[in-house]
Amino acid sequence: MARHGRKRKIWPLLLAALVLFALWENRSIQTEDFTFASARLPEGLAGLRIVQLSDLHGAEFGRDNERLLAAVAGAEPDLILVTGDLVDEDTAEPAAYAGRVGAALTAIAPTYFVTGNHEWALGTAGAESVKQALRLSGVTVLSNEAVELTLTGPSGGEGKMVLAGVDDPNAYADQKTPEELAAEVYADWGDPFWLLLAHRNNRFDGGYCRFGADLTLCGHAHGGIWRLPGTDGLIDTHQQWFPSFTSGFYPCTDGGHPAAEVFVSRGLGNSPRWALRLFNRPQVAVITLEKDNAT
C-alpha cells in the first residue's frame, strides 16, 4: 500500500513540473542566428543583419516588452522585419500597443511591417488604426507595396535591395494581388535582389515561390505549436496535423522559381492564448545576409 501511496504523490509533482516547464518555455525568448547566402546579393550588403519578429499577438515579455526589446537590441540588427499578427482580438487597445512596440523597435533599427490575419480580424477600422499607429511610430507599413533601400553593410560598402510586402489575404477583396506587386518590382527595378514579406507560410508553395523573390519571410505557423521529436510541429494554425513549413528555411517544392526560398519564423506569442508551446520557445530570428561566391 505504501508503494501505491508514493506513486499517487509523484503524479501531482510531475504534473506541476510539466506546467512550470511549459510556462517557462512560453515566456523564455530564444534568439537564433541564421545565414542566407545568395550569389545575387550586392557585395556591399554582405554581413547585413536582419531581425524577423512575427506573431507577437499582443504578448508582453516583461514590462513594456523590455525583455523582447533587449533581445532585439542585442542582435544589433540593420533592419527589423515584422511579419504580421503583432496584435489580435484579445489585445487590449491594439493600436496603442502597436504604437508602443513600433516606437521601441524603430529606436533600434529601421522597421518594416506587413499585416497578418489577426490584424484584419479586428475589422477594417481596427486594422487600419493599427497600421496608422505603426506609421506614426516610425514603422514603414508595406501594404502591397515595395521600396528600394540603399544600405551600408558592415564592411562600409553600399548596396541596393528591394523590400516588398503583401497585406494578408483577409484584407480588402479588391486589393492588389501578390502577382501584380511582383510585376511592379520587375517593372520598376529590373531584376533586383529582393525580399518579400508575407504573413502566411502556407501561401509560399504554389504562390509566393513563383514570384522570383530571393527570400520570402513568413510567420503564421507558430512553429507547429508542439515541436515533438521527428516532426516539423504537431499541428498548425489551420488545425492540420504534422504540418511542414513551420520553422526555418525551406525551398520551393511545387515547381515554382528554382531558387525560391522561404524563412518561416516560429513567432513569439500564442493564439488562442491557452495554446501553449511545447519544445518551441518564442523566437527572435536573426538572419545574416552573405554573398555566395561558389561557382
TORVEX-643639 format. One record per residue: x, y, z of N, C-alpha, C in turn. Coordinates in steps of 0.001 Angstrom, whole numbers, plus 524288, in hexadecimal, padded with zeros to 5 digits. Layout:
residues N
XYZXYZXYZ...
END
This chain:
residues 295
8033F7FB418000080000800008000080359804E480000807BC804C6802C980B27809578030580D4680AAD7FD9F80E78806787FA79810908076E7F54180C8780A4B7F1ED80795808A07F2318038180B407EF2D802C2810DF7F1118036E811C37F61E802F9817077F8358072981A947F61880C098187E7F59F8104981BA97F37C80F3481D1A7EDCC80D02819637EACC80BC181A7A7E558807B981ED37E4E5803D881E9E7E8617FFCF822A57E82E80215828087E9658061B828347ECB58088782D357EE0B80C0B82F337E9A980E4E82BA17E690811EC82D307E26F80F1882FD77DDF380A7382DDD7DC94807BE82FFA7D80180684835C97D87680494837C07DCDE803C383D6F7DD40808D0840857DC9F80D2583E607DEA58122F841107DE19813E2841407D8678132C83CE67D5A68149083CCA7D01E81132840897CCFA80C26840AB7CE3C8089E8443E7CB7E80A23849EB7CC8D80B6C84B1F7D16880D08850717D2C081211851E57CFED815BB84E2A7CF9E81AA784F2E7CCE7819B4850367C71D8161484D357C4BB814DC84DF07BF36812648534E7BE5080EDF854E77C1C380C5C85A047C13F8106B85E5D7C1B9813E785DEC7C593817F2861EA7C64281B8F862287C18D81CED85D967BF608204085D6B7BABC81D8F8600D7B6248188985EEE7B55C8159E861447B10B81541867327B1B58144B868F57B67F813FF86E957B76681941871317B65481D8086EAC7B807822B8870D77B701823BD871087B1288228386CD37AE5E8236F86CA17A8BA82088870EF7A5E281BD8872307A793818B1876077A4DC81A2C87BA27A63481D6F87C597AA2381F198819E7ABAA824EC882897AABE827B987E877A91082D6887ED07A88982EE087F7B7A2CE830B4884177A167831EE8854F79BF5836FA8829979A47836E188065795A183B7787DE47935B83D388811278EA0841E58835378EF1844328861278A8384765882247876684619881977825A848B587DBA77F1384B098806177A4584FC387EC6778E88529D881017747E8524987D7076FBE8515487FCE76B30850FC87D087663C854158801D7622B8558987D7375DF78583E87FFE7599F8555E87EDD7549885491882F3751768526D8824474C39856868840E7485685872880727452E85C8D8819C7415E85A3A881B473BE885BA3885A6738E4859A7886307339385DE0888757301485E708863972B7F8621988858727A78603A88DA3725A985B3588EB77262D858F1893977243885953898177281885B07896FD72CD785B6C89B1F730C385F8789F1F72F1885E348A42C72F18862338A82472E01866B18A7BC731ED86B778A85972FEA870248A7A27332886FF38AAF17381C86E108AFC0737A386E198B34673C1B86A818B1B074082866CF8AE0F73F6D8630A8AC8174370864AC8A78E74654869278A557744FC86AEE8A0A6747B886BA28A1CA74D828696489E7C750C1869AC89F2475667865248A235758B38618D8A40D7556285D048A6FA75759859BB8A37575ADF8580A8A59675F4B855318A2807632A84F788A43A7635F84C038A059762EA8465D8A13D763018440E89E66767B6840F48A11176AC283DCE89E8576ECB8384489E0176CC5836478993976CCD830CF8985176B7582DC28970E770688296F899DA77115825C8898DE7755A8208189792772EF81DA88940477556818958929077338814F7890B77779780FEB89152776B080BED88EE4779FD80CA08901777FC680D4B89508780F880DBF89697786758088389631789458044089728786897FEF189687788A87FE278998A78DC18005F89E3878DFA7FF7A8A189792838022A89FC47977C805E389C30797168088489A2C79BC180C0289E5B79E3180D3089D937A322810C68A10C7A5FC8151A89DB57A857819C389E747A68081E5089BCF7A8B68211989FA97AC4681F5089FD67B120821288A3C77B4C081E068A8C57B42B81EEA8AC5B7B7B381C048B14A7B78C81D418B42A7B2828192F8B5AE7AFA7819C58B84A7AA9A81D5F8B5427A6F581D268B0237A7568202B8ACA57A3F3826108AD887A45F827D58AECF7A91982D5B8B01C7A9B6830F08AB837A87082F518A6B27A99A832B38A2387A864832F78A13E7A28982E9A8A1DC79FDD82E9D8A14879A35832038A575797B08315B8AA487994D8344D8AE93796F883A238AE127981683B768AC0A79CA8840FE8AB2D79DDD843448A6FA79A4B840318A2F37992D8420C89ED8795AC842D08A0F57902C83F368A43278E5F83FB38A68078928844728AA18788E8845008AD8778CC7849768B11F78CC484E9F8AE2878D1984EB58A9F079024853768A6DC790AC8552B8A43E78BAB8517D8A36D78802852CD8A111782F4855518A4F977F388552A8A9F378085857898AE2477D68855C28ADEC777AE850A78AE38776D084EAD8ADB67717084F6F8B2B076E4584FEE8B1F47692884FCB8B6567658184A338B76A763C9846EA8B35B763CC841668B3D47627A83E3E8B0617662C8397E8B20976760835CF8AED976A4D831048AE15766DA82F818A9277660482B1C8A7D3762A2827038A4FD765DE8223E8A71B7660081E008A4F37692C819E88A2B0765758192489D8A765C0815DC89AE9761DF8106E899747640480DD089D457664C8084989CC17676D806D389A8476CB1801CE89B1476DF27FF8389972772EC8026F89BC877790803C68A0B677713805F88A39277B7F801FE8A3D877FE47FD008A46677E727F8B28A4A9782347F47A8A0D47807F7F0A18A014783EB7EC2189CD27827F7E74A89EC7785567E31489BC8784F47DE1789D70787217DE2989DC478D1A7E1D989B2378FA87E22289B2F795587E5CB89F60797727E8468A25A793F37EBEA8A668795A17E8E98AB2C797937EA158ACDD79C507E7B38B19F79E577EA048B64E79B767E6B28B9A57993E7E85D8BE54796617EC948BCFD7925F7EB398BA0678E567EF1F8B82778A9E7F22F8BC74787DF7EFAB8C0C4786867F27E8C4F9783E67F69B8C75A787817F52A8C82D78C6E7F8EC8CA57790277FD718C69C791077FC3E8C1937917A800608BDA07921B804088BDBC78D5F801C58BDC6788A8804F38BDD0783F08086D8C2A5783BD806498C710785488095D8CBDA7854080DF78CBA0788F880D1B8C96C78DA3811638C90A79173815B28C56C78F73814198C0D878D7B817F68BD2578B8B81AC78BF60786CA817D48C1D17834981A2E8C41477EA281E2A8C84177FEC81CE78CBB87838B820908CFDF785018258B8CD9D78763824EF8C99178A9C829838C73178D1382CF38C46E7890882A8B8C1E37853C82D948BF2878136830638C2FF77DA482DBB8C72577BFF8303D8CADA77878834AD8CDCB77B25834A78CDFB78058839138D0477832783DEF8CCD3782CA83D238C7D478163841808C42C780DC843788C40977B4083FED8C39D77771841658C33B771EC83C988C45776E9783D4A8C5B87699C838C98C66A766218355C8C18B766138304C8C25B766A982C9B8BE0A76778828618BE1E76345827118B9787614F823368B8CE75D2681F3B8B4BB75EEB81A638B57175D358160B8B23C75F398124F8B0CB75ADB8105F8ABE975B0380BD78AA5A757D4807BD8A80975B7B802E38A87E759F07FE9B8A69175D347FE348A0A675CF37FBEF89E737611E7FA75898F9761457F4928987B7618A7F2B6893B1761DC7ED10892E5761FA7EA8689537766D57ED758957176B2F7EAF68975776FFF7EA7E89D41770307EDB48A02276D577ECAF8A5BE76CEF7E7668A6A576A587E64A8A3917663F7E1588A452763797DCC08A1F2766637DDD389E6376A0F7D99989C6A76D5A7D77B8A0A7770FA7DA5C8A4F17718D7D86E8A965774937D4568AC807718F7D38F8AB2B76C997D0308AE3E769377D36D8B22E766297D12B8B42B762027D4128B7CA75EA77D5EE8BC8E761A87D2788BEDD764C87D3FE8C386767BE7D84F8C23B76BA57D7F08BDA876E1F7DBF38BC1E771E17E1328BB3E76F4B7E1278B89376ADE7E60E8B7A3768177E8878BCBF766507E5568C045764467E7798C540762737E9878C88C766FE7E7078C82476B8F7E8F78CB227700F7EE398C906771EB7EEEF8C3E9771947F3FF8C19C772F77F82F8C36B76F267F6F98C33D76A157FAC58C4F67662D7FC258CABE766E97F83D8CDF4767FB7F9498D386768BF7FCA08D47676D947FB8E8D1A3771D27FEB88D2387768C804658D0B47757E8052D8CCAA7726A80A7E8CB157711280D2E8CF3676DBE80A648D152769EE80CBD8D573766AD80E558DA23769FC80AE98DBB276D9F80C208E02E770F3810CD8DF1A7747A811B68DA21775A9816298D8BD7790381B478D861775F281AFA8D8DB770C181FA98D8A176D8C820648D3A076A7E81CCC8CFE876B1B81D198CAF77683E81B248CBD0762AB81DC28C96B75EE081BE18C96E75983818398C4CC758C6813508C5E1757A180F688C1D0756B780F278C0CC750DB810298BBF474F5C810108BA80749D480ADE8B7D3748AC807358BACC746948020C8B8BE7452A801EF8B7F073F4C803C18B35E73D87804328B23F737F68078B8B6667354880C028B757737B880F9C8BB64735F28152B8B946735F38188F8BBFC7331C81E198BAAD73307821418BFB57335B825BD8BF5F735E18293E8C3DB7365682EC58C2097350A831C68C582732C0837498C466731DD83A698C6C07364B83DCF8C399738A8841078C55373D00846B98C5A773B4F8493D8C9E373C9F84EE48CA5C73C06851428C9E57416E854408C5C7742398561E8C4737477285C078C4107478485E358C4FB74C18863CE8C46A74CE8864C88BF8A75013867D18BBF774DDD8690D8B7247508C86D5F8B7CF7548886E958B3AE75774872A88B3F775B838780B8B571759688790F8B4397547387E2F8B5817523087EA38BB3E750C487A5A8BE1B7510087A528C39B74F7C8789A8C47A749F3877E58C03D746ED8760D8C0C174196870338C15E7415786E5D8C3B073D13868C18C47E73C548668C8C08673884861928BF8C738FD85ED78BC2973553859138BD5E7356E856738BBD873143850CE8BCB6730EA84DF18B78073117849718B78B73381845EB8B316733728405A8B5297338083CBF8B1FA731A68373A8B366731B5834878B02B735DE8313F8B2C1738EB82E2B8B03473CF6828718B0F173B99825AF8AC9D73AEE8201E8ACD17398481CEA8AA1973DBE8180D8ABC173E50814B48A95E7424680F1A8A90E7407E80C998A49F7418F807228A3EC74015803AB8A3FB744ED7FF378A680744647FB3D8A63A748767F9238A0A3748C07F72389F4474D527F4E489A1974DF97F0368995A74A527EF42894877488C7EAAC8938D745367E5778952B747A87E549895AA74CDF7E0738976374F687DF6889D3974EC37E3008A00874C3B7E23C8A59E74B507DE338A668746FE7DE398AAF1744A97DA1B8AC82740F97D9948A89D73C7E7D4BF8A79C73AF67D3AF8A3D7736CD7D5F18A598731987D6528AABA730C57D8428ACBF72BC97DDE78AE9E72C347E0C28ACC1730187E6218AE89730BE7E9938AC9472C507EE058AF2E72BB97F1E68AD94727E47F3AD8A805729167F44A8A4D9725207F5E689F74726007FBD089F1B7269F7FDB789AFE729238036489A4472971805EC899E87240A8032989797720448053E8974771AED8060489CB3718A0802468A02071993802B48A57E717938072F8A85E71A41807D68A77F71F5380C278A9FC7221D8116A8A82271FFC811FF8A30E71F16816DF8A0FF71CF0817F38A35471790813EE8A3D071453814A18A62370F268167D8ABC770F98814858AEA5713748163C8B40A7144281BF48B44B715DF81DB08B08771911823338B06871AA4826AE8B011715D28256C8AC7E71245828A88ABD170D988281B8B074709E38236E8B2C77098B822AB8B74B7061F825B58BC0670816826048BCA570D3B828808C14F70F7682E648C0BF7101F8303F8BBEB7112F835CD8BB587128E838AD8B72F70F63836538B53670B52838FC8B15670815838EE8AC0270AB083D848AA1C70C0483DF38A4FB70E90841268A59E7138D83EE48A80971796841EC8A95471C418426C8A4AD71FF6846078A51D7239C845EE8A1B5728318417F8A3AA72B9183DB68A01772CD0839448A20672FCD8372B89DFE7339C834EA8A016737D18327289CFE73BE282C9A89E2073BE68298E89A2073CFE823E589A9E73D418221489948742BF81F2689CD67452881CC989BED74A438171A89A65749758158F895FC74BAF8103B8940574B0A80EFE8909F74FC480AB9891A87525C809A488F08757508091388925756D78063388747752F880468881D67530E8085487E187509180A6C87AAB753C580E2B876C3751E180BC18731074DE9806B7871E574E778042C86E1574B0A802DA87050745AB804438753D744B28038F8778C73F88808A28777B73C5C80CCA8753073E7B811C98753673BA7811B28715E737228113C86C547383D810E9868797340980BF68696B730D980C95869A872BCB8081B86A9872869806A28704B727F980943873B472AE7807EB8793C72ADB80CB487CA572AA580E6A87E7972F4D812A78824072F82817AE8803972D048188687B1472D0981D6B878FD72AF681DCF879A77250F819A987B3272281819B887BD571CD381B498815071B1E81C14884DD71ED881CD988A5E71D708228D88BD771CA4826308887F71E4982BB58899371D6282E7088C9C721A082BDB88DAB7261582E978903D72A678331F88CD072C318377988F3F72D7183BFC88C3A72F2C83AE4889877345F837E888C10737C18365D889AA73CB58311C88BD873E4982D878886173FBA8287C889E2741EC828A5888D7747C68269588C7874AD88266D88BCE75086820C588B977524B81F6C887787552C81A1188688756E8819F88853075CBD8154A884D675ECE81461882F37641D80FA287F647640880BE38806F7677B8069F87E357676A80642878B1769AC80A41875687692E809CA86FEA76AC180AE786F027708480D23872E37733080E7B87263778B88120986DA9779BD8152586C45775D9818D3867F27768B8165B86299776F0811568622F7759580EB085D2F7764880CD085C4C77BD680D308605E77F1580B3B860A67847E80E1585CCC7881080D66857BF7875881070853DE78A4C81457851647869081972852607877281D7D85055783FA81F8B84B2D7863881CD684707784FF81E4B841E0786F1822DB83FBC783C98262583C757862282AAB83A4B78353828FE8379377E4782BF98389677A2482AE78361C775288268E83895772048248483D08773C98205183FB3770F4821E68455376FE081EEC847DA76C7481F7484D6D76B7881B1B8505676E568198984E2D772B4815318504C775AD8109E84C8C775A680D8984CB8779C98092A8491977A498045784AED777438031E85006777A77FE4C851FE775497FF1C857B6773EE7FD0B8596176F767FDBD85ED176DFB7F8E78620576F547F902866F976DDB7F4C286A7976F577EFD38699276C207F009865F7768637EB58864647657C7E97185EFF7673C7EB6685D2C76BB87E9FB8581D76DF17EB768538C76A567EFC28543A767787F1D785006764467F60884D26767627F595847F37679A7F946844E976AA07FE7184447767AB802A98445176AA9807F684385768B080913846ED763E3808ED84C11764AD809B984FA57604C80F7B84FF275EBC8107C8529775A73815CA853FA758EE81601859E47584781A7F85BE8756C881B38861877561E819CD8646B75B2581BFA862AB75F8A81AA2865167648E81F37867CB7673F8241E86691765BB8288C868D37688C82D7E868757654C82FB486D02763EF834AA86D0C761268340B86D7675B458382886BD7758768384E86C58752C1835DB8679D7501683318868AF74BCC830EB8648F7487C831688663F742C7832968628B73F3B83279863C7739A882CF6863277378482C2086542732F18273B8645A7302E826FE85EA772E778229485C1172F22822398567D72DDA81E3A855527299981BA08595C7277F817518584F723E28187685A0971E4881D7985AA171D0081ECA85C22717AD81EC2861F7716BC81ECC8651571AD781F1086ABF71A418248986C77718D5825E58714271A2982B108735A718DC82F4386FDE71B418331D86E1B71833836D986A2F71A3483A2486C0B71EC683B028712471F3183E4E8731D7236D83B2B8751F728168360C8749C727E2832C5876E872BF18338F874307312C83423877527354B834618754C73AA5830D88789073E1682EF0876177423182BEB878D87461F82E74877EA74B6382E3E87BEE74EB182FAC87B3B7542E82AC387C14757628296F8783975A9F824B78787E75DD0826488792E763858248587D78765C88256A87E7476B58821AD87B3876EAC8239D8794077321820278768E776CB81CC687A5D779DD81E0087F597799C81AD08834077C3381BD7883B0781FE818B1886F27848A8199E88856789FE815008874778D8D810488885B78BC780BBA887DF78F288089E882F578E1E8041A88296790AD8009D87E147902B7FB3587FE378E797F8C387CC278B377F36387DE3789967F09C878C2788677EC60877A478B527EA6C87A8478FDF7EE5D87A557945F7ED7D87D88798467F16587E3779C607F2678793179F747EE91875A079F7E7EF4C870C67A27E7F27686CBF79F6C7F38286DB979A757F64B869E57972F7FC2486A4F798337FDD38681579C928033A868AB79E40806ED865A979AB280B84867EE799C480FA186566796C5812348611E79A038145885D40797478175785928799E081C12857F079682820B98583B798EF825B5857A179629825F285B6D791888242E86035792768235B863F678E3782352869717908E827DB86B2B7925982814870257951C82706874C17916D82500879147937B8244D87DD0790568297B87F6578DD88294088100788EB82E0988194785D682EEC8872E783FB833B988900784BF835CA88D88781F7839AA88B6077E068385288BA87790383B9E88978774E583F3F88DB9772D38444788C7A7729684839890187709684A8888DB176B9F84990890277673584B4288E197622784F948919E760058542888F6D75F3E858878924C75CF5858E089111757298590489525753F8859818947D74E4E85F42893F074CE98607C89012749C0865E088F37748168661088E777423486A8388FE173FEC86B5D88F2B73A5486D1F889927395586A66886E0735D086BDE8819B7344E86F4D881E972F77874668811E73037878158818A72BF18796687C4A72987876708783772AF4877718730E728B6876568731F722E6879908706171FF5878E28703671A468764E86B1E718BE
END
